[in-house]
Amino acid sequence: MINSYRFSEKLNKQGIPRYVVLGRNDTVIDYREAEEFYRGCSITEITDEEHQIKDYEPYA
């Protein structure tokens, strides 16, 4: 799913600081695939959230 975006090759590059919040209950993106994609190039937090932006407000 992530790779379907044109710009995805730039998302997992080293040297760009980022904090990624992934939801176990996301029905759009499999959090395990996204976690693997970002491994080594981000601080990643796994939550029990879904795929709604309102769920991630506490992590902003």
HUBELVEN-V880991 format. One record per pair of residues at least 12 apart in sequence whose C-alpha atoms are under 6 Angstrom apart, sorted by sequence separation. I is the first residue (numbers start at 1). J is the second residue. D is the distance in whole Angstrom. If there is no record, write none. Layout:
BEGIN
I_J_D, I_J_D
END
This chain:
BEGIN
19_42_6, 21_44_6, 23_46_6, 25_48_6, 18_42_5, 19_43_5, 20_44_5, 21_45_5, 22_46_5, 23_47_5, 24_48_5, 25_49_6, 26_50_4, 19_44_6, 23_48_5, 25_50_5, 26_51_5, 12_38_5, 23_49_4, 14_41_5, 23_50_5
END
